[in-house]
Amino acid sequence: EGQKMHNKEKINQGLKSLSGLNRTELEKELSNMNIPNSQVNMRISQIWNWLYARGAKSIDEMTNLSKEFREKLKKRFDLKRPKIVKQEISTDGTRKWLIRFLDGSEIETVYIPDEDRGTLCVSSQVGCTLNCTFCYTGTQRLVRNLTSQEIISQLIIAKDTLKEWNKPIRQITNIVMMGMGEPLYNFENVRDGILTFSDDAGLSISKRKITLSTSGIVPKIEPAGNEIGVMLAVSLHATNNDLRDKLVPINKKYPIEEL
């Protein structure tokens, strides 16, 4: 099995990383530190700013936190990111990263530059269940859903690599949930990830510039509008059920009329 997995080593977990946590998770972690209730919201705002507006890579960078509080944080947390194990750069500037998570699972994230924008293509699952005939990910079994932290980390890693933090002009202006996996089969984690992408106090990418792509998981489309509120793209690929059944097998469950 190890040979088949190309000897993908698990990354030493060590301390828990704050990098990539959504607001609810960050609040939960800080509440376990016995911070006075009167200070919790302030601490969350301070740390959130360092994580997602400034791209801090170490707790020591958080200089508006007291040294004593930073030392307490360092005993519990670090700001490590998942590991880029391979990068491919095209002549047009497109970059594809193979990213490895703590359990050894790997996904791909792609940055696509254009004249007036830069788009990051983000994955939501390791593998996929949909078996769409035109999609390479469809040839792989579903290993697991990504956590919201792993979804958010893809943007953090991209900004690290492009050296985009604290720059007046952004290279990453748009996000498309069109990487590995069906986003609506990982609804809660995708929702929490996107809401972190669009949080004005941090990464601050407009919801109008975030697109969620689905193969047509009909029961989740309306909740996506209500709870996530970004642009929606449907991978149609055919205008009749006979052909779409072959190309996108989920069509047998949710045919075009329902979609």
BALOBA-1460 file (C-alpha; in Angstrom, 3 decimals):
// residues 259
<rec num="1" residu="e" x="0.000" y="0.000" z="0.000"/>
<rec num="2" residu="g" x="2.815" y="2.385" z="0.887"/>
<rec num="3" residu="q" x="4.425" y="1.833" z="-2.518"/>
<rec num="4" residu="k" x="1.129" y="2.465" z="-4.286"/>
<rec num="5" residu="m" x="0.757" y="5.723" z="-2.377"/>
<rec num="6" residu="h" x="4.237" y="6.772" z="-3.579"/>
<rec num="7" residu="n" x="5.447" y="6.746" z="0.011"/>
<rec num="8" residu="k" x="3.361" y="9.770" z="0.975"/>
<rec num="9" residu="e" x="4.560" y="10.440" z="4.488"/>
<rec num="10" residu="k" x="2.265" y="11.815" z="7.114"/>
<rec num="11" residu="i" x="3.333" y="15.226" z="8.338"/>
<rec num="12" residu="n" x="4.228" y="15.408" z="12.014"/>
<rec num="13" residu="q" x="1.190" y="17.014" z="13.606"/>
<rec num="14" residu="g" x="2.717" y="18.526" z="16.744"/>
<rec num="15" residu="l" x="0.875" y="21.684" z="17.808"/>
<rec num="16" residu="k" x="-2.500" y="22.629" z="16.360"/>
<rec num="17" residu="s" x="-2.322" y="25.289" z="13.659"/>
<rec num="18" residu="l" x="-4.443" y="28.424" z="13.949"/>
<rec num="19" residu="s" x="-3.902" y="29.117" z="10.252"/>
<rec num="20" residu="g" x="-7.036" y="28.290" z="8.273"/>
<rec num="21" residu="l" x="-9.460" y="28.159" z="11.196"/>
<rec num="22" residu="n" x="-12.879" y="29.707" z="10.634"/>
<rec num="23" residu="r" x="-14.305" y="32.169" z="13.171"/>
<rec num="24" residu="t" x="-16.278" y="29.560" z="15.098"/>
<rec num="25" residu="e" x="-13.227" y="27.293" z="15.386"/>
<rec num="26" residu="l" x="-10.963" y="30.147" z="16.454"/>
<rec num="27" residu="e" x="-13.448" y="31.228" z="19.111"/>
<rec num="28" residu="k" x="-13.656" y="27.645" z="20.400"/>
<rec num="29" residu="e" x="-9.877" y="27.293" z="20.622"/>
<rec num="30" residu="l" x="-9.481" y="30.582" z="22.478"/>
<rec num="31" residu="s" x="-12.330" y="29.771" z="24.850"/>
<rec num="32" residu="n" x="-10.301" y="26.766" z="26.011"/>
<rec num="33" residu="m" x="-7.520" y="29.119" z="27.156"/>
<rec num="34" residu="n" x="-9.503" y="30.706" z="29.993"/>
<rec num="35" residu="i" x="-9.356" y="34.157" z="28.440"/>
<rec num="36" residu="p" x="-11.628" y="36.602" z="30.312"/>
<rec num="37" residu="n" x="-14.971" y="36.937" z="28.529"/>
<rec num="38" residu="s" x="-14.446" y="40.672" z="28.204"/>
<rec num="39" residu="q" x="-11.308" y="40.045" z="26.099"/>
<rec num="40" residu="v" x="-12.398" y="37.153" z="23.861"/>
<rec num="41" residu="n" x="-13.858" y="39.231" z="21.015"/>
<rec num="42" residu="m" x="-10.865" y="41.573" z="21.028"/>
<rec num="43" residu="r" x="-8.414" y="38.654" z="20.895"/>
<rec num="44" residu="i" x="-10.340" y="37.004" z="18.070"/>
<rec num="45" residu="s" x="-10.260" y="40.248" z="16.063"/>
<rec num="46" residu="q" x="-6.534" y="40.727" z="16.660"/>
<rec num="47" residu="i" x="-5.576" y="37.174" z="15.725"/>
<rec num="48" residu="w" x="-7.976" y="37.130" z="12.765"/>
<rec num="49" residu="n" x="-6.305" y="40.238" z="11.372"/>
<rec num="50" residu="w" x="-2.853" y="38.666" z="11.664"/>
<rec num="51" residu="l" x="-3.982" y="35.401" z="10.083"/>
<rec num="52" residu="y" x="-6.053" y="36.680" z="7.174"/>
<rec num="53" residu="a" x="-5.192" y="40.335" z="6.544"/>
<rec num="54" residu="r" x="-1.431" y="40.149" z="7.150"/>
<rec num="55" residu="g" x="-0.633" y="36.476" z="6.538"/>
<rec num="56" residu="a" x="1.428" y="35.957" z="9.692"/>
<rec num="57" residu="k" x="3.576" y="32.827" z="9.649"/>
<rec num="58" residu="s" x="4.536" y="32.863" z="13.319"/>
<rec num="59" residu="i" x="2.819" y="33.886" z="16.533"/>
<rec num="60" residu="d" x="5.788" y="36.124" z="17.378"/>
<rec num="61" residu="e" x="4.782" y="38.377" z="14.464"/>
<rec num="62" residu="m" x="1.596" y="39.304" z="16.352"/>
<rec num="63" residu="t" x="3.191" y="42.290" z="18.028"/>
<rec num="64" residu="n" x="-0.027" y="43.919" z="19.252"/>
<rec num="65" residu="l" x="-0.493" y="40.906" z="21.547"/>
<rec num="66" residu="s" x="1.416" y="40.993" z="24.822"/>
<rec num="67" residu="k" x="4.515" y="38.816" z="25.006"/>
<rec num="68" residu="e" x="2.895" y="36.885" z="27.849"/>
<rec num="69" residu="f" x="-0.176" y="36.098" z="25.744"/>
<rec num="70" residu="r" x="1.960" y="35.161" z="22.736"/>
<rec num="71" residu="e" x="3.873" y="32.694" z="24.914"/>
<rec num="72" residu="k" x="0.595" y="31.128" z="26.032"/>
<rec num="73" residu="l" x="-0.484" y="30.780" z="22.412"/>
<rec num="74" residu="k" x="2.850" y="29.228" z="21.417"/>
<rec num="75" residu="k" x="2.436" y="26.453" z="23.971"/>
<rec num="76" residu="r" x="-0.764" y="25.348" z="22.230"/>
<rec num="77" residu="f" x="-0.591" y="26.519" z="18.626"/>
<rec num="78" residu="d" x="1.541" y="27.339" z="15.637"/>
<rec num="79" residu="l" x="0.736" y="28.783" z="12.193"/>
<rec num="80" residu="k" x="1.989" y="25.952" z="10.002"/>
<rec num="81" residu="r" x="0.486" y="25.453" z="6.570"/>
<rec num="82" residu="p" x="-0.056" y="22.245" z="4.599"/>
<rec num="83" residu="k" x="2.926" y="21.318" z="2.453"/>
<rec num="84" residu="i" x="3.400" y="22.062" z="-1.246"/>
<rec num="85" residu="v" x="5.036" y="18.905" z="-2.578"/>
<rec num="86" residu="k" x="5.054" y="19.901" z="-6.251"/>
<rec num="87" residu="q" x="4.637" y="23.099" z="-8.254"/>
<rec num="88" residu="e" x="4.178" y="23.375" z="-12.013"/>
<rec num="89" residu="i" x="4.350" y="26.774" z="-13.739"/>
<rec num="90" residu="s" x="3.064" y="27.250" z="-17.287"/>
<rec num="91" residu="t" x="4.425" y="29.761" z="-19.792"/>
<rec num="92" residu="d" x="1.297" y="31.891" z="-19.299"/>
<rec num="93" residu="g" x="1.896" y="32.093" z="-15.553"/>
<rec num="94" residu="t" x="-0.643" y="29.466" z="-14.524"/>
<rec num="95" residu="r" x="0.550" y="27.604" z="-11.435"/>
<rec num="96" residu="k" x="-0.579" y="24.196" z="-10.229"/>
<rec num="97" residu="w" x="0.273" y="23.103" z="-6.709"/>
<rec num="98" residu="l" x="0.101" y="19.588" z="-5.304"/>
<rec num="99" residu="i" x="-0.689" y="20.084" z="-1.622"/>
<rec num="100" residu="r" x="-0.261" y="17.454" z="1.096"/>
<rec num="101" residu="f" x="-2.225" y="17.533" z="4.348"/>
<rec num="102" residu="l" x="-1.362" y="16.122" z="7.766"/>
<rec num="103" residu="d" x="-2.775" y="12.651" z="7.048"/>
<rec num="104" residu="g" x="-0.835" y="12.340" z="3.773"/>
<rec num="105" residu="s" x="-3.854" y="13.093" z="1.568"/>
<rec num="106" residu="e" x="-3.100" y="15.225" z="-1.482"/>
<rec num="107" residu="i" x="-5.125" y="17.639" z="-3.604"/>
<rec num="108" residu="e" x="-4.426" y="20.137" z="-6.371"/>
<rec num="109" residu="t" x="-4.956" y="23.898" z="-6.328"/>
<rec num="110" residu="v" x="-4.507" y="26.015" z="-9.460"/>
<rec num="111" residu="y" x="-3.829" y="29.735" z="-9.920"/>
<rec num="112" residu="i" x="-4.845" y="31.165" z="-13.305"/>
<rec num="113" residu="p" x="-3.696" y="34.734" z="-14.084"/>
<rec num="114" residu="d" x="-5.464" y="36.918" z="-16.638"/>
<rec num="115" residu="e" x="-5.120" y="40.521" z="-17.759"/>
<rec num="116" residu="d" x="-7.742" y="41.925" z="-15.412"/>
<rec num="117" residu="r" x="-7.959" y="39.257" z="-12.706"/>
<rec num="118" residu="g" x="-6.339" y="36.232" z="-11.103"/>
<rec num="119" residu="t" x="-8.423" y="33.173" z="-10.291"/>
<rec num="120" residu="l" x="-7.698" y="30.493" z="-7.710"/>
<rec num="121" residu="c" x="-9.299" y="27.105" z="-8.374"/>
<rec num="122" residu="v" x="-9.928" y="25.432" z="-5.009"/>
<rec num="123" residu="s" x="-10.599" y="21.757" z="-4.193"/>
<rec num="124" residu="s" x="-13.283" y="20.570" z="-1.771"/>
<rec num="125" residu="q" x="-12.655" y="16.809" z="-1.540"/>
<rec num="126" residu="v" x="-9.844" y="14.283" z="-1.850"/>
<rec num="127" residu="g" x="-11.151" y="12.331" z="-4.824"/>
<rec num="128" residu="c" x="-14.799" y="12.307" z="-5.899"/>
<rec num="129" residu="t" x="-17.844" y="10.017" z="-6.132"/>
<rec num="130" residu="l" x="-19.471" y="11.366" z="-9.287"/>
<rec num="131" residu="n" x="-17.520" y="9.485" z="-12.008"/>
<rec num="132" residu="c" x="-18.022" y="12.154" z="-14.680"/>
<rec num="133" residu="t" x="-16.489" y="10.707" z="-17.847"/>
<rec num="134" residu="f" x="-14.515" y="13.831" z="-18.815"/>
<rec num="135" residu="c" x="-12.957" y="14.452" z="-15.382"/>
<rec num="136" residu="y" x="-9.690" y="12.923" z="-14.170"/>
<rec num="137" residu="t" x="-10.736" y="13.259" z="-10.524"/>
<rec num="138" residu="g" x="-13.742" y="11.098" z="-11.387"/>
<rec num="139" residu="t" x="-11.379" y="8.184" z="-12.007"/>
<rec num="140" residu="q" x="-10.249" y="8.339" z="-8.359"/>
<rec num="141" residu="r" x="-12.199" y="7.039" z="-5.391"/>
<rec num="142" residu="l" x="-13.442" y="9.477" z="-2.791"/>
<rec num="143" residu="v" x="-11.000" y="9.440" z="0.119"/>
<rec num="144" residu="r" x="-12.631" y="12.087" z="2.305"/>
<rec num="145" residu="n" x="-14.057" y="15.580" z="2.508"/>
<rec num="146" residu="l" x="-11.668" y="18.435" z="3.156"/>
<rec num="147" residu="t" x="-12.127" y="20.328" z="6.408"/>
<rec num="148" residu="s" x="-12.904" y="24.036" z="6.215"/>
<rec num="149" residu="q" x="-9.361" y="24.642" z="7.504"/>
<rec num="150" residu="e" x="-7.927" y="22.689" z="4.559"/>
<rec num="151" residu="i" x="-10.135" y="24.603" z="2.122"/>
<rec num="152" residu="i" x="-9.102" y="27.972" z="3.572"/>
<rec num="153" residu="s" x="-5.437" y="26.911" z="3.645"/>
<rec num="154" residu="q" x="-5.390" y="26.634" z="-0.149"/>
<rec num="155" residu="l" x="-5.864" y="30.399" z="-0.453"/>
<rec num="156" residu="i" x="-3.342" y="31.064" z="2.312"/>
<rec num="157" residu="i" x="-0.706" y="28.917" z="0.586"/>
<rec num="158" residu="a" x="-1.384" y="30.612" z="-2.746"/>
<rec num="159" residu="k" x="-0.980" y="34.072" z="-1.199"/>
<rec num="160" residu="d" x="2.228" y="32.908" z="0.519"/>
<rec num="161" residu="t" x="3.689" y="31.596" z="-2.729"/>
<rec num="162" residu="l" x="2.705" y="34.638" z="-4.786"/>
<rec num="163" residu="k" x="3.990" y="36.933" z="-1.991"/>
<rec num="164" residu="e" x="0.661" y="38.734" z="-2.066"/>
<rec num="165" residu="w" x="0.210" y="39.628" z="1.610"/>
<rec num="166" residu="n" x="0.174" y="43.350" z="2.433"/>
<rec num="167" residu="k" x="0.390" y="44.369" z="-1.227"/>
<rec num="168" residu="p" x="-1.834" y="47.180" z="-2.597"/>
<rec num="169" residu="i" x="-2.668" y="45.242" z="-5.770"/>
<rec num="170" residu="r" x="-4.021" y="41.720" z="-5.490"/>
<rec num="171" residu="q" x="-2.998" y="38.896" z="-7.775"/>
<rec num="172" residu="i" x="-5.826" y="36.653" z="-6.544"/>
<rec num="173" residu="t" x="-9.113" y="38.470" z="-7.176"/>
<rec num="174" residu="n" x="-11.470" y="35.557" z="-7.843"/>
<rec num="175" residu="i" x="-12.084" y="32.084" z="-6.427"/>
<rec num="176" residu="v" x="-13.781" y="29.178" z="-8.167"/>
<rec num="177" residu="m" x="-14.757" y="26.030" z="-6.285"/>
<rec num="178" residu="m" x="-13.973" y="23.929" z="-9.344"/>
<rec num="179" residu="g" x="-11.069" y="21.815" z="-8.134"/>
<rec num="180" residu="m" x="-11.203" y="18.216" z="-6.957"/>
<rec num="181" residu="g" x="-14.544" y="17.045" z="-5.579"/>
<rec num="182" residu="e" x="-18.215" y="18.057" z="-5.606"/>
<rec num="183" residu="p" x="-18.530" y="21.099" z="-3.307"/>
<rec num="184" residu="l" x="-22.191" y="20.493" z="-2.461"/>
<rec num="185" residu="y" x="-21.346" y="17.026" z="-1.120"/>
<rec num="186" residu="n" x="-19.151" y="18.811" z="1.443"/>
<rec num="187" residu="f" x="-21.648" y="21.555" z="2.132"/>
<rec num="188" residu="e" x="-20.839" y="22.715" z="5.671"/>
<rec num="189" residu="n" x="-17.057" y="22.831" z="5.231"/>
<rec num="190" residu="v" x="-17.330" y="24.569" z="1.858"/>
<rec num="191" residu="r" x="-19.778" y="27.065" z="3.357"/>
<rec num="192" residu="d" x="-17.474" y="27.834" z="6.291"/>
<rec num="193" residu="g" x="-14.480" y="28.111" z="3.972"/>
<rec num="194" residu="i" x="-16.210" y="30.515" z="1.593"/>
<rec num="195" residu="l" x="-17.531" y="32.666" z="4.436"/>
<rec num="196" residu="t" x="-13.921" y="32.996" z="5.634"/>
<rec num="197" residu="f" x="-12.740" y="33.889" z="2.109"/>
<rec num="198" residu="s" x="-15.324" y="36.683" z="1.985"/>
<rec num="199" residu="d" x="-14.906" y="37.999" z="5.545"/>
<rec num="200" residu="d" x="-14.266" y="41.749" z="5.252"/>
<rec num="201" residu="a" x="-11.937" y="41.773" z="8.258"/>
<rec num="202" residu="g" x="-9.536" y="39.296" z="6.678"/>
<rec num="203" residu="l" x="-9.166" y="37.725" z="3.235"/>
<rec num="204" residu="s" x="-11.999" y="39.952" z="1.972"/>
<rec num="205" residu="i" x="-12.791" y="38.457" z="-1.431"/>
<rec num="206" residu="s" x="-16.179" y="39.681" z="-2.617"/>
<rec num="207" residu="k" x="-18.895" y="37.027" z="-2.835"/>
<rec num="208" residu="r" x="-19.567" y="38.323" z="-6.352"/>
<rec num="209" residu="k" x="-16.087" y="37.090" z="-7.263"/>
<rec num="210" residu="i" x="-16.504" y="33.613" z="-5.767"/>
<rec num="211" residu="t" x="-18.140" y="30.901" z="-7.874"/>
<rec num="212" residu="l" x="-19.271" y="27.519" z="-6.604"/>
<rec num="213" residu="s" x="-19.491" y="24.877" z="-9.330"/>
<rec num="214" residu="t" x="-21.763" y="21.858" z="-9.005"/>
<rec num="215" residu="s" x="-22.581" y="18.872" z="-11.169"/>
<rec num="216" residu="g" x="-26.176" y="19.295" z="-10.049"/>
<rec num="217" residu="i" x="-26.843" y="18.229" z="-6.453"/>
<rec num="218" residu="v" x="-30.359" y="19.657" z="-6.595"/>
<rec num="219" residu="p" x="-31.374" y="19.523" z="-2.886"/>
<rec num="220" residu="k" x="-28.300" y="21.559" z="-1.894"/>
<rec num="221" residu="i" x="-28.635" y="24.362" z="-4.456"/>
<rec num="222" residu="e" x="-31.250" y="26.426" z="-2.614"/>
<rec num="223" residu="p" x="-29.454" y="26.063" z="0.763"/>
<rec num="224" residu="a" x="-26.266" y="27.186" z="-0.990"/>
<rec num="225" residu="g" x="-28.032" y="30.357" z="-2.080"/>
<rec num="226" residu="n" x="-29.401" y="30.988" z="1.391"/>
<rec num="227" residu="e" x="-26.333" y="30.113" z="3.479"/>
<rec num="228" residu="i" x="-23.388" y="30.854" z="1.174"/>
<rec num="229" residu="g" x="-24.686" y="33.416" z="-1.311"/>
<rec num="230" residu="v" x="-21.987" y="33.303" z="-3.972"/>
<rec num="231" residu="m" x="-22.189" y="32.827" z="-7.743"/>
<rec num="232" residu="l" x="-23.317" y="29.390" z="-8.960"/>
<rec num="233" residu="a" x="-22.029" y="27.489" z="-11.985"/>
<rec num="234" residu="v" x="-23.696" y="24.264" z="-13.126"/>
<rec num="235" residu="s" x="-21.621" y="21.720" z="-15.061"/>
<rec num="236" residu="l" x="-24.333" y="20.913" z="-17.605"/>
<rec num="237" residu="h" x="-22.305" y="19.378" z="-20.481"/>
<rec num="238" residu="a" x="-25.422" y="18.184" z="-22.324"/>
<rec num="239" residu="t" x="-28.906" y="19.475" z="-23.092"/>
<rec num="240" residu="n" x="-30.704" y="16.132" z="-23.005"/>
<rec num="241" residu="n" x="-30.889" y="13.449" z="-20.349"/>
<rec num="242" residu="d" x="-29.684" y="10.559" z="-22.534"/>
<rec num="243" residu="l" x="-26.311" y="12.180" z="-23.160"/>
<rec num="244" residu="r" x="-26.007" y="13.792" z="-19.731"/>
<rec num="245" residu="d" x="-26.697" y="10.417" z="-18.056"/>
<rec num="246" residu="k" x="-23.537" y="9.150" z="-19.758"/>
<rec num="247" residu="l" x="-21.341" y="12.196" z="-19.171"/>
<rec num="248" residu="v" x="-22.547" y="13.153" z="-15.688"/>
<rec num="249" residu="p" x="-24.036" y="10.051" z="-14.015"/>
<rec num="250" residu="i" x="-25.575" y="12.075" z="-11.153"/>
<rec num="251" residu="n" x="-28.085" y="13.170" z="-13.817"/>
<rec num="252" residu="k" x="-29.840" y="9.822" z="-13.337"/>
<rec num="253" residu="k" x="-30.696" y="10.934" z="-9.802"/>
<rec num="254" residu="y" x="-31.286" y="14.622" z="-10.545"/>
<rec num="255" residu="p" x="-32.307" y="14.940" z="-14.232"/>
<rec num="256" residu="i" x="-32.193" y="18.153" z="-16.230"/>
<rec num="257" residu="e" x="-35.853" y="18.993" z="-15.561"/>
<rec num="258" residu="e" x="-35.239" y="19.013" z="-11.799"/>
<rec num="259" residu="l" x="-31.956" y="20.843" z="-12.188"/>
